[in-house]
Amino acid sequence: MGAATNRPEVVTITGVAELLGVSRQWADVLSRGKDFPDPLPMGAGSERTRVWLAADVTAYKARRDQQPK
């Protein structure tokens, strides 16, 4: 037992902000948009803490960066 597993990296809104290069407040706004990845289900009583797969947030950033400005 105790062997390392390959768990996907997850991030909170602070990590989302870091990955996107924006403020935590702006990351929160973006995270509520219809094109942002859904947070992972965390079970009952955890609705205040949202987490996302870092890979999903990175993919979102790549799509966002490709959009014409």
N, CA, C, O and CB atoms as a CASP TS submission, in Angstrom:
PFRMAT TS
TARGET T0000
AUTHOR 0000-0000-0000
METHOD Language model
MODEL 1
PARENT N/A
ATOM      1  N   MET     1       0.869  -1.162   0.000  1.00  0.00           N
ATOM      2  CA  MET     1       0.000   0.000   0.000  1.00  0.00           C
ATOM      3  C   MET     1       0.916   1.224   0.000  1.00  0.00           C
ATOM      4  O   MET     1       2.108   0.983  -0.188  1.00  0.00           O
ATOM      5  CB  MET     1      -0.989  -0.002   1.240  1.00  0.00           C
ATOM      6  N   GLY     2       0.599   2.344   0.158  1.00  0.00           N
ATOM      7  CA  GLY     2       1.515   3.462   0.243  1.00  0.00           C
ATOM      8  C   GLY     2       2.215   3.820  -1.062  1.00  0.00           C
ATOM      9  O   GLY     2       2.961   4.798  -1.104  1.00  0.00           O
ATOM     10  N   ALA     3       1.995   3.058  -2.119  1.00  0.00           N
ATOM     11  CA  ALA     3       2.619   3.378  -3.398  1.00  0.00           C
ATOM     12  C   ALA     3       1.969   4.640  -3.956  1.00  0.00           C
ATOM     13  O   ALA     3       0.765   4.856  -3.818  1.00  0.00           O
ATOM     14  CB  ALA     3       2.488   2.189  -4.402  1.00  0.00           C
ATOM     15  N   ALA     4       2.790   5.457  -4.581  1.00  0.00           N
ATOM     16  CA  ALA     4       2.265   6.693  -5.168  1.00  0.00           C
ATOM     17  C   ALA     4       1.323   6.349  -6.316  1.00  0.00           C
ATOM     18  O   ALA     4       1.603   5.459  -7.119  1.00  0.00           O
ATOM     19  CB  ALA     4       3.421   7.610  -5.665  1.00  0.00           C
ATOM     20  N   THR     5       0.226   7.049  -6.382  1.00  0.00           N
ATOM     21  CA  THR     5      -0.707   6.861  -7.484  1.00  0.00           C
ATOM     22  C   THR     5      -0.635   8.073  -8.387  1.00  0.00           C
ATOM     23  O   THR     5      -0.230   9.157  -7.967  1.00  0.00           O
ATOM     24  CB  THR     5      -2.153   6.637  -6.970  1.00  0.00           C
ATOM     25  N   ASN     6      -1.025   7.882  -9.609  1.00  0.00           N
ATOM     26  CA  ASN     6      -1.032   8.989 -10.561  1.00  0.00           C
ATOM     27  C   ASN     6      -2.371   9.695 -10.494  1.00  0.00           C
ATOM     28  O   ASN     6      -3.244   9.478 -11.334  1.00  0.00           O
ATOM     29  CB  ASN     6      -0.746   8.492 -11.999  1.00  0.00           C
ATOM     30  N   ARG     7      -2.522  10.521  -9.513  1.00  0.00           N
ATOM     31  CA  ARG     7      -3.754  11.290  -9.357  1.00  0.00           C
ATOM     32  C   ARG     7      -3.647  12.568 -10.174  1.00  0.00           C
ATOM     33  O   ARG     7      -2.592  13.203 -10.205  1.00  0.00           O
ATOM     34  CB  ARG     7      -4.028  11.613  -7.860  1.00  0.00           C
ATOM     35  N   PRO     8      -4.721  12.942 -10.826  1.00  0.00           N
ATOM     36  CA  PRO     8      -4.677  14.195 -11.578  1.00  0.00           C
ATOM     37  C   PRO     8      -4.559  15.382 -10.628  1.00  0.00           C
ATOM     38  O   PRO     8      -5.065  15.354  -9.506  1.00  0.00           O
ATOM     39  CB  PRO     8      -5.929  14.342 -12.465  1.00  0.00           C
ATOM     40  N   GLU     9      -3.891  16.409 -11.096  1.00  0.00           N
ATOM     41  CA  GLU     9      -3.741  17.622 -10.287  1.00  0.00           C
ATOM     42  C   GLU     9      -5.069  18.371 -10.255  1.00  0.00           C
ATOM     43  O   GLU     9      -5.720  18.553 -11.284  1.00  0.00           O
ATOM     44  CB  GLU     9      -2.607  18.535 -10.850  1.00  0.00           C
ATOM     45  N   VAL    10      -5.452  18.796  -9.071  1.00  0.00           N
ATOM     46  CA  VAL    10      -6.657  19.608  -8.924  1.00  0.00           C
ATOM     47  C   VAL    10      -6.270  20.961  -8.343  1.00  0.00           C
ATOM     48  O   VAL    10      -5.277  21.086  -7.625  1.00  0.00           O
ATOM     49  CB  VAL    10      -7.709  18.895  -8.021  1.00  0.00           C
ATOM     50  N   VAL    11      -7.074  21.972  -8.667  1.00  0.00           N
ATOM     51  CA  VAL    11      -6.793  23.325  -8.198  1.00  0.00           C
ATOM     52  C   VAL    11      -8.063  23.964  -7.655  1.00  0.00           C
ATOM     53  O   VAL    11      -9.169  23.689  -8.120  1.00  0.00           O
ATOM     54  CB  VAL    11      -6.201  24.185  -9.331  1.00  0.00           C
ATOM     55  N   THR    12      -7.874  24.821  -6.660  1.00  0.00           N
ATOM     56  CA  THR    12      -8.961  25.646  -6.138  1.00  0.00           C
ATOM     57  C   THR    12      -9.006  26.924  -6.970  1.00  0.00           C
ATOM     58  O   THR    12      -8.267  27.057  -7.946  1.00  0.00           O
ATOM     59  CB  THR    12      -8.764  25.964  -4.605  1.00  0.00           C
ATOM     60  N   ILE    13      -9.849  27.843  -6.598  1.00  0.00           N
ATOM     61  CA  ILE    13      -9.966  29.094  -7.351  1.00  0.00           C
ATOM     62  C   ILE    13      -8.646  29.869  -7.347  1.00  0.00           C
ATOM     63  O   ILE    13      -8.347  30.587  -8.301  1.00  0.00           O
ATOM     64  CB  ILE    13     -11.090  29.966  -6.765  1.00  0.00           C
ATOM     65  N   THR    14      -7.865  29.727  -6.292  1.00  0.00           N
ATOM     66  CA  THR    14      -6.551  30.387  -6.253  1.00  0.00           C
ATOM     67  C   THR    14      -5.639  29.794  -7.318  1.00  0.00           C
ATOM     68  O   THR    14      -4.926  30.526  -8.004  1.00  0.00           O
ATOM     69  CB  THR    14      -5.903  30.246  -4.850  1.00  0.00           C
ATOM     70  N   GLY    15      -5.659  28.488  -7.458  1.00  0.00           N
ATOM     71  CA  GLY    15      -4.871  27.828  -8.502  1.00  0.00           C
ATOM     72  C   GLY    15      -5.360  28.175  -9.890  1.00  0.00           C
ATOM     73  O   GLY    15      -4.561  28.326 -10.815  1.00  0.00           O
ATOM     74  N   VAL    16      -6.669  28.303 -10.042  1.00  0.00           N
ATOM     75  CA  VAL    16      -7.241  28.722 -11.321  1.00  0.00           C
ATOM     76  C   VAL    16      -6.688  30.094 -11.689  1.00  0.00           C
ATOM     77  O   VAL    16      -6.270  30.317 -12.825  1.00  0.00           O
ATOM     78  CB  VAL    16      -8.797  28.753 -11.256  1.00  0.00           C
ATOM     79  N   ALA    17      -6.688  31.013 -10.724  1.00  0.00           N
ATOM     80  CA  ALA    17      -6.171  32.362 -10.968  1.00  0.00           C
ATOM     81  C   ALA    17      -4.712  32.313 -11.406  1.00  0.00           C
ATOM     82  O   ALA    17      -4.315  33.020 -12.332  1.00  0.00           O
ATOM     83  CB  ALA    17      -6.315  33.231  -9.708  1.00  0.00           C
ATOM     84  N   GLU    18      -3.921  31.486 -10.747  1.00  0.00           N
ATOM     85  CA  GLU    18      -2.506  31.366 -11.106  1.00  0.00           C
ATOM     86  C   GLU    18      -2.344  30.798 -12.510  1.00  0.00           C
ATOM     87  O   GLU    18      -1.537  31.305 -13.289  1.00  0.00           O
ATOM     88  CB  GLU    18      -1.769  30.481 -10.095  1.00  0.00           C
ATOM     89  N   LEU    19      -3.098  29.755 -12.843  1.00  0.00           N
ATOM     90  CA  LEU    19      -2.996  29.158 -14.176  1.00  0.00           C
ATOM     91  C   LEU    19      -3.418  30.129 -15.275  1.00  0.00           C
ATOM     92  O   LEU    19      -2.846  30.130 -16.365  1.00  0.00           O
ATOM     93  CB  LEU    19      -3.846  27.901 -14.249  1.00  0.00           C
ATOM     94  N   LEU    20      -4.419  30.951 -14.985  1.00  0.00           N
ATOM     95  CA  LEU    20      -4.920  31.888 -15.988  1.00  0.00           C
ATOM     96  C   LEU    20      -4.175  33.214 -15.995  1.00  0.00           C
ATOM     97  O   LEU    20      -4.304  33.995 -16.938  1.00  0.00           O
ATOM     98  CB  LEU    20      -6.379  32.140 -15.761  1.00  0.00           C
ATOM     99  N   GLY    21      -3.400  33.473 -14.954  1.00  0.00           N
ATOM    100  CA  GLY    21      -2.672  34.734 -14.877  1.00  0.00           C
ATOM    101  C   GLY    21      -3.579  35.919 -14.597  1.00  0.00           C
ATOM    102  O   GLY    21      -3.360  37.019 -15.104  1.00  0.00           O
ATOM    103  N   VAL    22      -4.607  35.680 -13.776  1.00  0.00           N
ATOM    104  CA  VAL    22      -5.560  36.740 -13.436  1.00  0.00           C
ATOM    105  C   VAL    22      -5.717  36.793 -11.921  1.00  0.00           C
ATOM    106  O   VAL    22      -5.191  35.947 -11.197  1.00  0.00           O
ATOM    107  CB  VAL    22      -6.941  36.503 -14.130  1.00  0.00           C
ATOM    108  N   SER    23      -6.447  37.797 -11.456  1.00  0.00           N
ATOM    109  CA  SER    23      -6.705  37.894 -10.016  1.00  0.00           C
ATOM    110  C   SER    23      -7.664  36.792  -9.590  1.00  0.00           C
ATOM    111  O   SER    23      -8.371  36.207 -10.411  1.00  0.00           O
ATOM    112  CB  SER    23      -7.282  39.287  -9.648  1.00  0.00           C
ATOM    113  N   ARG    24      -7.672  36.526  -8.303  1.00  0.00           N
ATOM    114  CA  ARG    24      -8.587  35.522  -7.761  1.00  0.00           C
ATOM    115  C   ARG    24     -10.033  35.938  -8.008  1.00  0.00           C
ATOM    116  O   ARG    24     -10.883  35.099  -8.306  1.00  0.00           O
ATOM    117  CB  ARG    24      -8.337  35.317  -6.251  1.00  0.00           C
ATOM    118  N   GLN    25     -10.307  37.219  -7.886  1.00  0.00           N
ATOM    119  CA  GLN    25     -11.664  37.717  -8.091  1.00  0.00           C
ATOM    120  C   GLN    25     -12.110  37.512  -9.542  1.00  0.00           C
ATOM    121  O   GLN    25     -13.242  37.100  -9.796  1.00  0.00           O
ATOM    122  CB  GLN    25     -11.746  39.206  -7.715  1.00  0.00           C
ATOM    123  N   TRP    26     -11.214  37.801 -10.490  1.00  0.00           N
ATOM    124  CA  TRP    26     -11.574  37.632 -11.898  1.00  0.00           C
ATOM    125  C   TRP    26     -11.692  36.142 -12.232  1.00  0.00           C
ATOM    126  O   TRP    26     -12.543  35.757 -13.033  1.00  0.00           O
ATOM    127  CB  TRP    26     -10.525  38.314 -12.818  1.00  0.00           C
ATOM    128  N   ALA    27     -10.857  35.311 -11.633  1.00  0.00           N
ATOM    129  CA  ALA    27     -10.963  33.863 -11.829  1.00  0.00           C
ATOM    130  C   ALA    27     -12.328  33.374 -11.356  1.00  0.00           C
ATOM    131  O   ALA    27     -12.927  32.505 -11.990  1.00  0.00           O
ATOM    132  CB  ALA    27      -9.832  33.120 -11.075  1.00  0.00           C
ATOM    133  N   ASP    28     -12.821  33.921 -10.255  1.00  0.00           N
ATOM    134  CA  ASP    28     -14.136  33.530  -9.748  1.00  0.00           C
ATOM    135  C   ASP    28     -15.224  33.909 -10.744  1.00  0.00           C
ATOM    136  O   ASP    28     -16.148  33.131 -10.984  1.00  0.00           O
ATOM    137  CB  ASP    28     -14.410  34.188  -8.382  1.00  0.00           C
ATOM    138  N   VAL    29     -15.118  35.100 -11.323  1.00  0.00           N
ATOM    139  CA  VAL    29     -16.092  35.527 -12.336  1.00  0.00           C
ATOM    140  C   VAL    29     -16.037  34.582 -13.538  1.00  0.00           C
ATOM    141  O   VAL    29     -17.072  34.104 -14.004  1.00  0.00           O
ATOM    142  CB  VAL    29     -15.816  36.996 -12.783  1.00  0.00           C
ATOM    143  N   LEU    30     -14.836  34.317 -14.034  1.00  0.00           N
ATOM    144  CA  LEU    30     -14.686  33.431 -15.189  1.00  0.00           C
ATOM    145  C   LEU    30     -15.218  32.033 -14.898  1.00  0.00           C
ATOM    146  O   LEU    30     -15.833  31.403 -15.758  1.00  0.00           O
ATOM    147  CB  LEU    30     -13.222  33.351 -15.606  1.00  0.00           C
ATOM    148  N   SER    31     -14.977  31.553 -13.679  1.00  0.00           N
ATOM    149  CA  SER    31     -15.372  30.185 -13.328  1.00  0.00           C
ATOM    150  C   SER    31     -16.881  29.993 -13.330  1.00  0.00           C
ATOM    151  O   SER    31     -17.361  28.860 -13.354  1.00  0.00           O
ATOM    152  CB  SER    31     -14.821  29.820 -11.968  1.00  0.00           C
ATOM    153  N   ARG    32     -17.618  31.066 -13.306  1.00  0.00           N
ATOM    154  CA  ARG    32     -19.080  30.976 -13.307  1.00  0.00           C
ATOM    155  C   ARG    32     -19.658  31.114 -14.712  1.00  0.00           C
ATOM    156  O   ARG    32     -20.873  31.054 -14.897  1.00  0.00           O
ATOM    157  CB  ARG    32     -19.673  32.046 -12.400  1.00  0.00           C
ATOM    158  N   GLY    33     -18.779  31.300 -15.707  1.00  0.00           N
ATOM    159  CA  GLY    33     -19.228  31.419 -17.094  1.00  0.00           C
ATOM    160  C   GLY    33     -19.621  30.076 -17.687  1.00  0.00           C
ATOM    161  O   GLY    33     -19.169  29.026 -17.231  1.00  0.00           O
ATOM    162  N   LYS    34     -20.468  30.122 -18.708  1.00  0.00           N
ATOM    163  CA  LYS    34     -20.987  28.882 -19.293  1.00  0.00           C
ATOM    164  C   LYS    34     -19.918  28.079 -20.021  1.00  0.00           C
ATOM    165  O   LYS    34     -20.076  26.869 -20.185  1.00  0.00           O
ATOM    166  CB  LYS    34     -22.111  29.197 -20.247  1.00  0.00           C
ATOM    167  N   ASP    35     -18.836  28.712 -20.463  1.00  0.00           N
ATOM    168  CA  ASP    35     -17.805  27.975 -21.197  1.00  0.00           C
ATOM    169  C   ASP    35     -16.660  27.493 -20.302  1.00  0.00           C
ATOM    170  O   ASP    35     -15.710  26.882 -20.791  1.00  0.00           O
ATOM    171  CB  ASP    35     -17.248  28.845 -22.299  1.00  0.00           C
ATOM    172  N   PHE    36     -16.741  27.762 -19.004  1.00  0.00           N
ATOM    173  CA  PHE    36     -15.698  27.323 -18.070  1.00  0.00           C
ATOM    174  C   PHE    36     -15.982  25.880 -17.668  1.00  0.00           C
ATOM    175  O   PHE    36     -17.144  25.494 -17.548  1.00  0.00           O
ATOM    176  CB  PHE    36     -15.635  28.251 -16.808  1.00  0.00           C
ATOM    177  N   PRO    37     -14.935  25.074 -17.458  1.00  0.00           N
ATOM    178  CA  PRO    37     -15.166  23.681 -17.041  1.00  0.00           C
ATOM    179  C   PRO    37     -15.942  23.607 -15.729  1.00  0.00           C
ATOM    180  O   PRO    37     -15.820  24.473 -14.863  1.00  0.00           O
ATOM    181  CB  PRO    37     -13.831  22.941 -16.894  1.00  0.00           C
ATOM    182  N   ASP    38     -16.736  22.560 -15.607  1.00  0.00           N
ATOM    183  CA  ASP    38     -17.472  22.337 -14.359  1.00  0.00           C
ATOM    184  C   ASP    38     -16.503  21.925 -13.256  1.00  0.00           C
ATOM    185  O   ASP    38     -15.532  21.215 -13.516  1.00  0.00           O
ATOM    186  CB  ASP    38     -18.570  21.255 -14.550  1.00  0.00           C
ATOM    187  N   PRO    39     -16.761  22.366 -12.027  1.00  0.00           N
ATOM    188  CA  PRO    39     -15.931  21.890 -10.912  1.00  0.00           C
ATOM    189  C   PRO    39     -16.209  20.410 -10.659  1.00  0.00           C
ATOM    190  O   PRO    39     -17.248  19.882 -11.054  1.00  0.00           O
ATOM    191  CB  PRO    39     -16.201  22.722  -9.623  1.00  0.00           C
ATOM    192  N   LEU    40     -15.272  19.764 -10.003  1.00  0.00           N
ATOM    193  CA  LEU    40     -15.442  18.352  -9.671  1.00  0.00           C
ATOM    194  C   LEU    40     -16.480  18.202  -8.570  1.00  0.00           C
ATOM    195  O   LEU    40     -16.548  19.036  -7.667  1.00  0.00           O
ATOM    196  CB  LEU    40     -14.100  17.724  -9.239  1.00  0.00           C
ATOM    197  N   PRO    41     -17.286  17.152  -8.631  1.00  0.00           N
ATOM    198  CA  PRO    41     -18.229  16.913  -7.536  1.00  0.00           C
ATOM    199  C   PRO    41     -17.465  16.518  -6.280  1.00  0.00           C
ATOM    200  O   PRO    41     -16.605  15.638  -6.325  1.00  0.00           O
ATOM    201  CB  PRO    41     -19.254  15.813  -7.916  1.00  0.00           C
ATOM    202  N   MET    42     -17.771  17.156  -5.173  1.00  0.00           N
ATOM    203  CA  MET    42     -17.019  16.915  -3.938  1.00  0.00           C
ATOM    204  C   MET    42     -17.859  16.282  -2.840  1.00  0.00           C
ATOM    205  O   MET    42     -17.332  15.985  -1.768  1.00  0.00           O
ATOM    206  CB  MET    42     -16.439  18.208  -3.435  1.00  0.00           C
ATOM    207  N   GLY    43     -19.135  16.069  -3.070  1.00  0.00           N
ATOM    208  CA  GLY    43     -19.974  15.461  -2.045  1.00  0.00           C
ATOM    209  C   GLY    43     -20.728  16.497  -1.236  1.00  0.00           C
ATOM    210  O   GLY    43     -20.507  17.700  -1.368  1.00  0.00           O
ATOM    211  N   ALA    44     -21.604  16.012  -0.414  1.00  0.00           N
ATOM    212  CA  ALA    44     -22.462  16.878   0.398  1.00  0.00           C
ATOM    213  C   ALA    44     -21.642  17.700   1.386  1.00  0.00           C
ATOM    214  O   ALA    44     -20.658  17.219   1.949  1.00  0.00           O
ATOM    215  CB  ALA    44     -23.502  16.043   1.149  1.00  0.00           C
ATOM    216  N   GLY    45     -22.057  18.928   1.584  1.00  0.00           N
ATOM    217  CA  GLY    45     -21.413  19.786   2.573  1.00  0.00           C
ATOM    218  C   GLY    45     -20.160  20.490   2.094  1.00  0.00           C
ATOM    219  O   GLY    45     -19.509  21.188   2.871  1.00  0.00           O
ATOM    220  N   SER    46     -19.808  20.317   0.820  1.00  0.00           N
ATOM    221  CA  SER    46     -18.568  20.942   0.340  1.00  0.00           C
ATOM    222  C   SER    46     -18.844  21.971  -0.745  1.00  0.00           C
ATOM    223  O   SER    46     -17.957  22.291  -1.536  1.00  0.00           O
ATOM    224  CB  SER    46     -17.609  19.879  -0.191  1.00  0.00           C
ATOM    225  N   GLU    47     -20.060  22.491  -0.789  1.00  0.00           N
ATOM    226  CA  GLU    47     -20.414  23.413  -1.857  1.00  0.00           C
ATOM    227  C   GLU    47     -19.628  24.721  -1.818  1.00  0.00           C
ATOM    228  O   GLU    47     -19.607  25.450  -2.809  1.00  0.00           O
ATOM    229  CB  GLU    47     -21.876  23.711  -1.793  1.00  0.00           C
ATOM    230  N   ARG    48     -18.996  25.025  -0.718  1.00  0.00           N
ATOM    231  CA  ARG    48     -18.225  26.271  -0.626  1.00  0.00           C
ATOM    232  C   ARG    48     -16.840  26.136  -1.235  1.00  0.00           C
ATOM    233  O   ARG    48     -16.244  27.138  -1.628  1.00  0.00           O
ATOM    234  CB  ARG    48     -18.102  26.705   0.822  1.00  0.00           C
ATOM    235  N   THR    49     -16.317  24.929  -1.320  1.00  0.00           N
ATOM    236  CA  THR    49     -14.996  24.719  -1.901  1.00  0.00           C
ATOM    237  C   THR    49     -15.158  24.040  -3.251  1.00  0.00           C
ATOM    238  O   THR    49     -15.600  22.895  -3.341  1.00  0.00           O
ATOM    239  CB  THR    49     -14.093  23.872  -0.960  1.00  0.00           C
ATOM    240  N   ARG    50     -14.794  24.767  -4.290  1.00  0.00           N
ATOM    241  CA  ARG    50     -14.864  24.199  -5.636  1.00  0.00           C
ATOM    242  C   ARG    50     -13.450  23.869  -6.094  1.00  0.00           C
ATOM    243  O   ARG    50     -12.517  24.633  -5.843  1.00  0.00           O
ATOM    244  CB  ARG    50     -15.562  25.182  -6.635  1.00  0.00           C
ATOM    245  N   VAL    51     -13.291  22.737  -6.762  1.00  0.00           N
ATOM    246  CA  VAL    51     -11.999  22.356  -7.324  1.00  0.00           C
ATOM    247  C   VAL    51     -12.200  21.898  -8.762  1.00  0.00           C
ATOM    248  O   VAL    51     -13.250  21.370  -9.130  1.00  0.00           O
ATOM    249  CB  VAL    51     -11.325  21.240  -6.477  1.00  0.00           C
ATOM    250  N   TRP    52     -11.166  22.116  -9.557  1.00  0.00           N
ATOM    251  CA  TRP    52     -11.181  21.754 -10.962  1.00  0.00           C
ATOM    252  C   TRP    52      -9.940  20.934 -11.279  1.00  0.00           C
ATOM    253  O   TRP    52      -8.927  21.021 -10.585  1.00  0.00           O
ATOM    254  CB  TRP    52     -11.256  23.009 -11.857  1.00  0.00           C
ATOM    255  N   LEU    53     -10.032  20.142 -12.330  1.00  0.00           N
ATOM    256  CA  LEU    53      -8.836  19.496 -12.848  1.00  0.00           C
ATOM    257  C   LEU    53      -7.970  20.582 -13.481  1.00  0.00           C
ATOM    258  O   LEU    53      -8.453  21.379 -14.285  1.00  0.00           O
ATOM    259  CB  LEU    53      -9.192  18.362 -13.882  1.00  0.00           C
ATOM    260  N   ALA    54      -6.706  20.608 -13.119  1.00  0.00           N
ATOM    261  CA  ALA    54      -5.792  21.611 -13.672  1.00  0.00           C
ATOM    262  C   ALA    54      -5.739  21.496 -15.192  1.00  0.00           C
ATOM    263  O   ALA    54      -5.650  22.509 -15.885  1.00  0.00           O
ATOM    264  CB  ALA    54      -4.376  21.449 -13.072  1.00  0.00           C
ATOM    265  N   ALA    55      -5.792  20.276 -15.715  1.00  0.00           N
ATOM    266  CA  ALA    55      -5.754  20.072 -17.168  1.00  0.00           C
ATOM    267  C   ALA    55      -6.965  20.716 -17.848  1.00  0.00           C
ATOM    268  O   ALA    55      -6.835  21.255 -18.947  1.00  0.00           O
ATOM    269  CB  ALA    55      -5.704  18.569 -17.495  1.00  0.00           C
ATOM    270  N   ASP    56      -8.131  20.668 -17.216  1.00  0.00           N
ATOM    271  CA  ASP    56      -9.327  21.306 -17.782  1.00  0.00           C
ATOM    272  C   ASP    56      -9.172  22.821 -17.819  1.00  0.00           C
ATOM    273  O   ASP    56      -9.578  23.467 -18.785  1.00  0.00           O
ATOM    274  CB  ASP    56     -10.575  20.927 -16.969  1.00  0.00           C
ATOM    275  N   VAL    57      -8.588  23.382 -16.771  1.00  0.00           N
ATOM    276  CA  VAL    57      -8.382  24.833 -16.718  1.00  0.00           C
ATOM    277  C   VAL    57      -7.347  25.253 -17.761  1.00  0.00           C
ATOM    278  O   VAL    57      -7.502  26.287 -18.411  1.00  0.00           O
ATOM    279  CB  VAL    57      -7.930  25.274 -15.299  1.00  0.00           C
ATOM    280  N   THR    58      -6.304  24.459 -17.919  1.00  0.00           N
ATOM    281  CA  THR    58      -5.273  24.746 -18.923  1.00  0.00           C
ATOM    282  C   THR    58      -5.867  24.687 -20.329  1.00  0.00           C
ATOM    283  O   THR    58      -5.547  25.527 -21.170  1.00  0.00           O
ATOM    284  CB  THR    58      -4.096  23.747 -18.798  1.00  0.00           C
ATOM    285  N   ALA    59      -6.726  23.707 -20.589  1.00  0.00           N
ATOM    286  CA  ALA    59      -7.385  23.602 -21.895  1.00  0.00           C
ATOM    287  C   ALA    59      -8.306  24.803 -22.126  1.00  0.00           C
ATOM    288  O   ALA    59      -8.372  25.331 -23.236  1.00  0.00           O
ATOM    289  CB  ALA    59      -8.189  22.282 -21.996  1.00  0.00           C
ATOM    290  N   TYR    60      -9.010  25.230 -21.089  1.00  0.00           N
ATOM    291  CA  TYR    60      -9.858  26.417 -21.178  1.00  0.00           C
ATOM    292  C   TYR    60      -9.009  27.631 -21.557  1.00  0.00           C
ATOM    293  O   TYR    60      -9.392  28.417 -22.423  1.00  0.00           O
ATOM    294  CB  TYR    60     -10.599  26.666 -19.836  1.00  0.00           C
ATOM    295  N   LYS    61      -7.858  27.777 -20.903  1.00  0.00           N
ATOM    296  CA  LYS    61      -6.965  28.906 -21.187  1.00  0.00           C
ATOM    297  C   LYS    61      -6.502  28.876 -22.638  1.00  0.00           C
ATOM    298  O   LYS    61      -6.452  29.915 -23.296  1.00  0.00           O
ATOM    299  CB  LYS    61      -5.749  28.885 -20.244  1.00  0.00           C
ATOM    300  N   ALA    62      -6.163  27.694 -23.138  1.00  0.00           N
ATOM    301  CA  ALA    62      -5.706  27.573 -24.524  1.00  0.00           C
ATOM    302  C   ALA    62      -6.814  28.002 -25.492  1.00  0.00           C
ATOM    303  O   ALA    62      -6.549  28.716 -26.459  1.00  0.00           O
ATOM    304  CB  ALA    62      -5.262  26.121 -24.824  1.00  0.00           C
ATOM    305  N   ARG    63      -8.042  27.572 -25.237  1.00  0.00           N
ATOM    306  CA  ARG    63      -9.172  27.979 -26.092  1.00  0.00           C
ATOM    307  C   ARG    63      -9.393  29.485 -26.006  1.00  0.00           C
ATOM    308  O   ARG    63      -9.632  30.147 -27.017  1.00  0.00           O
ATOM    309  CB  ARG    63     -10.465  27.229 -25.684  1.00  0.00           C
ATOM    310  N   ARG    64      -9.313  30.011 -24.807  1.00  0.00           N
ATOM    311  CA  ARG    64      -9.534  31.444 -24.577  1.00  0.00           C
ATOM    312  C   ARG    64      -8.458  32.281 -25.267  1.00  0.00           C
ATOM    313  O   ARG    64      -8.745  33.331 -25.841  1.00  0.00           O
ATOM    314  CB  ARG    64      -9.554  31.750 -23.067  1.00  0.00           C
ATOM    315  N   ASP    65      -7.212  31.799 -25.201  1.00  0.00           N
ATOM    316  CA  ASP    65      -6.106  32.532 -25.817  1.00  0.00           C
ATOM    317  C   ASP    65      -6.190  32.525 -27.339  1.00  0.00           C
ATOM    318  O   ASP    65      -5.626  33.407 -27.987  1.00  0.00           O
ATOM    319  CB  ASP    65      -4.778  31.941 -25.374  1.00  0.00           C
ATOM    320  N   GLN    66      -6.883  31.547 -27.923  1.00  0.00           N
ATOM    321  CA  GLN    66      -6.997  31.454 -29.380  1.00  0.00           C
ATOM    322  C   GLN    66      -8.133  32.304 -29.933  1.00  0.00           C
ATOM    323  O   GLN    66      -8.202  32.534 -31.140  1.00  0.00           O
ATOM    324  CB  GLN    66      -7.198  30.014 -29.790  1.00  0.00           C
ATOM    325  N   GLN    67      -9.017  32.768 -29.071  1.00  0.00           N
ATOM    326  CA  GLN    67     -10.145  33.568 -29.533  1.00  0.00           C
ATOM    327  C   GLN    67      -9.654  34.932 -30.003  1.00  0.00           C
ATOM    328  O   GLN    67      -8.785  35.535 -29.374  1.00  0.00           O
ATOM    329  CB  GLN    67     -11.200  33.726 -28.416  1.00  0.00           C
ATOM    330  N   PRO    68     -10.217  35.420 -31.121  1.00  0.00           N
ATOM    331  CA  PRO    68      -9.829  36.762 -31.575  1.00  0.00           C
ATOM    332  C   PRO    68     -10.208  37.813 -30.541  1.00  0.00           C
ATOM    333  O   PRO    68     -11.249  37.725 -29.890  1.00  0.00           O
ATOM    334  CB  PRO    68     -10.490  37.089 -32.927  1.00  0.00           C
ATOM    335  N   LYS    69      -9.365  38.776 -30.412  1.00  0.00           N
ATOM    336  CA  LYS    69      -9.592  39.832 -29.413  1.00  0.00           C
ATOM    337  C   LYS    69     -10.294  41.010 -30.033  1.00  0.00           C
ATOM    338  O   LYS    69     -10.570  41.995 -29.349  1.00  0.00           O
ATOM    339  CB  LYS    69      -8.272  40.285 -28.786  1.00  0.00           C
TER
END
